[in-house]
Amino acid sequence: TRLTAWADSQQFAAEVEQKLGTSAAVVTQFLGRSGRAYDATVGTFLHKSLHKAGTYFSPETLKAVAALPSLGLTGTMHARHEKAFANDPRLVQLFDRYATYNGSDPYQAPATLSLIPHLEHGIGAFYPEGGIYAIAQSLHRLGEEFGVKFRFNEPVREILTAGDLITGLRTDQDIYDFGLVVSNMDVVPTYRKLLPQQPAPERTLGQPRSSSALIFYWGIGREFPELDLHNIFFSADYKAEFDAIFQQKTVADDVTVYVNITSKKTPADAPAGQENWFVMVNVPHDEGQDWAALTAKTRRIVLAKLSRTLGVDLEPLIRAEKTWTPPGIAADTSSFGGALYGSSSNNALAAFLRHPNFSGRLPGLYFCGGSVHPGGGIPLCLLSAKIVADLIS
Ligand SMILES: Cc1cc2nc3c(=O)[nH]c(=O)nc-3n(C[C@H](O)[C@H](O)[C@H](O)COP(=O)(O)OP(=O)(O)OC[C@H]3O[C@@H](n4cnc5c(N)ncnc54)[C@H](O)[C@@H]3O)c2cc1C
């Protein structure tokens, strides 16, 4: 089955009715509910610290509390989708995929996460000109306008303290005096490497991690008009795929493959007549697995699957190749285990178990990024920075 998941919810619902059989009204109703859940909770759960008493005494929080019974804290995402689309396993699978947007498992994650589709079909997706990196460049420019001094290629080795006070940072080049520090490094290595003398919140740091990914960057020597900017090739057995990731901590024999091709929107991203493929498969975070073997296996599976679906022998078309593995992601970004989204949301209380945006023991120490509240993914990481800015000011 081939389905176009239009951003426009009416168009998407009509496409589902035509290709899969579930009535457009059922899809629209589901997306409407997803939107209402989002509106009721976004102010409290995503825009504010959950660890400050003030958050719990606002009209927005009352709205979120009133909506709690309908949010689905007790059932799983998958169960909610099965109930909504009873006779349509392919539609259930399509909606289950939204759990991967924060590295979670739809068979464990609470139905609350069923509000994620609203972001795509209700609010809409955005395409940063110049790629995702353009967001970092914009922040850099904005920071400079505000007088921020940037020091690149100078990793922080230690956050310095005196008693309960933050006194500065140590790098290989220098010691800097600061009374206030915001760590954007994953919270696990922040404690283990930068604050080794301080007691760490072990229960928080021990929360199950989100999934990681294997990425194949392929320069493909021809164009595929049947493909678009975002393409998903689903596996036949989604349960087996998530069990492999979260229970067996390995890669299943059939996997769901995401292929992103920015040259579809920005032709200059690839040579004329060719395409730049970002090919991603969700895998467990690194716990010492044999990644050379798992990468070779996954590459084989992906090539066979895409070749079969596209009716072409893909491997000879690969003109350039680079691979990124969970240990590589961990080494390049300091993300613990190479998890893409900090701790997973495979638990109804996950939102409350993430590390706060501030230290309870060391006034002057703050945290932002995917491993702390409100969680991983670029939009939430940016919101974490906004929460920290609000807390400090
Ligand atoms: C392949 C891949 C695909 C993804 N796809 C999506 C997607 O489609 N949508 C989405 O929303 N999210 C996606 N994510 C997840 C998203 O990128 C992360 O959740 C997010 O970037 C985490 O932000 P962060 O600020 O916590 O960490 P990072 O973006 O990793 O930034 C941390 C920065 O801190 C630096 N640093 C670390 N330690 C130190 C130190 N000691 N001193 C100085 N600097 C240090 C690192 O070098 C890094 O630049 C994806 C991630 C990957 C890897």
The ligand as an SDF file (V2000), in Angstrom:
LIG
                    3D

 53 58  0  0  0  0  0  0  0  0999 V2000
   20.1830   11.0920   13.2040 C   0  0  0  0  0  0  0  0  0  0  0  0
   19.2590   11.8870   14.0660 C   0  0  0  0  0  0  0  0  0  0  0  0
   18.0070   12.2420   13.5950 C   0  0  0  0  0  0  0  0  0  0  0  0
   17.1460   12.9900   14.3860 C   0  0  0  0  0  0  0  0  0  0  0  0
   15.9440   13.3930   13.8680 N   0  0  0  0  0  0  0  0  0  0  0  0
   15.1860   14.2750   14.5560 C   0  0  0  0  0  0  0  0  0  0  0  0
   14.0280   14.8590   13.9770 C   0  0  0  0  0  0  0  0  0  0  0  0
   13.6670   14.5710   12.8340 O   0  0  0  0  0  0  0  0  0  0  0  0
   13.3100   15.7520   14.7130 N   0  0  0  0  0  0  0  0  0  0  0  0
   13.6910   16.1000   15.9700 C   0  0  0  0  0  0  0  0  0  0  0  0
   13.0320   16.9350   16.5880 O   0  0  0  0  0  0  0  0  0  0  0  0
   14.7710   15.5530   16.5580 N   0  0  0  0  0  0  0  0  0  0  0  0
   15.5370   14.6630   15.8770 C   0  0  0  0  0  0  0  0  0  0  0  0
   16.6570   14.1260   16.4490 N   0  0  0  0  0  0  0  0  0  0  0  0
   16.9040   14.3730   17.8840 C   0  0  0  0  0  0  0  0  0  0  0  0
   17.4880   15.7240   18.1420 C   0  0  0  0  0  0  0  0  0  0  0  0
   18.5450   15.9770   17.2390 O   0  0  0  0  0  0  0  0  0  0  0  0
   18.0160   15.7520   19.5840 C   0  0  0  0  0  0  0  0  0  0  0  0
   16.9910   15.4010   20.4980 O   0  0  0  0  0  0  0  0  0  0  0  0
   18.5230   17.1390   19.9400 C   0  0  0  0  0  0  0  0  0  0  0  0
   19.4730   17.6080   19.0020 O   0  0  0  0  0  0  0  0  0  0  0  0
   19.1850   17.1160   21.3040 C   0  0  0  0  0  0  0  0  0  0  0  0
   19.5820   18.4310   21.5750 O   0  0  0  0  0  0  0  0  0  0  0  0
   20.6140   18.7480   22.7130 P   0  0  0  0  0  0  0  0  0  0  0  0
   20.7910   20.2190   22.7130 O   0  0  0  0  0  0  0  0  0  0  0  0
   20.2000   18.0590   23.9590 O   0  0  0  0  0  0  0  0  0  0  0  0
   21.9490   17.9980   22.2520 O   0  0  0  0  0  0  0  0  0  0  0  0
   22.8430   18.2330   20.9700 P   0  0  0  0  0  0  0  0  0  0  0  0
   22.0460   18.7310   19.8190 O   0  0  0  0  0  0  0  0  0  0  0  0
   23.6370   16.9810   20.8180 O   0  0  0  0  0  0  0  0  0  0  0  0
   23.7810   19.4320   21.4220 O   0  0  0  0  0  0  0  0  0  0  0  0
   24.6740   19.2930   22.4990 C   0  0  0  0  0  0  0  0  0  0  0  0
   25.9100   20.0780   22.1180 C   0  0  0  0  0  0  0  0  0  0  0  0
   26.7470   20.1800   23.2580 O   0  0  0  0  0  0  0  0  0  0  0  0
   28.0810   19.9040   22.8680 C   0  0  0  0  0  0  0  0  0  0  0  0
   28.7740   19.3940   24.0510 N   0  0  0  0  0  0  0  0  0  0  0  0
   28.5880   18.2060   24.6700 C   0  0  0  0  0  0  0  0  0  0  0  0
   29.4080   18.0870   25.7170 N   0  0  0  0  0  0  0  0  0  0  0  0
   30.1180   19.2450   25.7920 C   0  0  0  0  0  0  0  0  0  0  0  0
   31.1370   19.7370   26.6840 C   0  0  0  0  0  0  0  0  0  0  0  0
   31.6020   19.0180   27.7160 N   0  0  0  0  0  0  0  0  0  0  0  0
   31.6530   20.9760   26.4470 N   0  0  0  0  0  0  0  0  0  0  0  0
   31.2090   21.7260   25.4070 C   0  0  0  0  0  0  0  0  0  0  0  0
   30.2540   21.3070   24.5350 N   0  0  0  0  0  0  0  0  0  0  0  0
   29.7170   20.0840   24.7330 C   0  0  0  0  0  0  0  0  0  0  0  0
   27.9610   18.8700   21.7680 C   0  0  0  0  0  0  0  0  0  0  0  0
   29.1140   18.8750   20.9600 O   0  0  0  0  0  0  0  0  0  0  0  0
   26.7250   19.3830   21.0240 C   0  0  0  0  0  0  0  0  0  0  0  0
   27.0700   20.3440   20.0580 O   0  0  0  0  0  0  0  0  0  0  0  0
   17.5380   13.3630   15.6830 C   0  0  0  0  0  0  0  0  0  0  0  0
   18.8050   13.0040   16.1660 C   0  0  0  0  0  0  0  0  0  0  0  0
   19.6600   12.2810   15.3600 C   0  0  0  0  0  0  0  0  0  0  0  0
   21.0330   11.9180   15.8890 C   0  0  0  0  0  0  0  0  0  0  0  0
  1  2  1  0
  2  3  1  0
  2 52  2  0
  3  4  2  0
  4  5  1  0
  4 50  1  0
  5  6  2  0
  6  7  1  0
  6 13  1  0
  7  8  2  0
  7  9  1  0
  9 10  1  0
 10 11  2  0
 10 12  1  0
 12 13  2  0
 13 14  1  0
 14 15  1  0
 14 50  1  0
 15 16  1  0
 16 17  1  0
 16 18  1  0
 18 19  1  0
 18 20  1  0
 20 21  1  0
 20 22  1  0
 22 23  1  0
 23 24  1  0
 24 25  2  0
 24 26  1  0
 24 27  1  0
 27 28  1  0
 28 29  2  0
 28 30  1  0
 28 31  1  0
 31 32  1  0
 32 33  1  0
 33 34  1  0
 33 48  1  0
 34 35  1  0
 35 36  1  0
 35 46  1  0
 36 37  1  0
 36 45  1  0
 37 38  2  0
 38 39  1  0
 39 40  1  0
 39 45  2  0
 40 41  1  0
 40 42  2  0
 42 43  1  0
 43 44  2  0
 44 45  1  0
 46 47  1  0
 46 48  1  0
 48 49  1  0
 50 51  2  0
 51 52  1  0
 52 53  1  0
M  END
$$$$
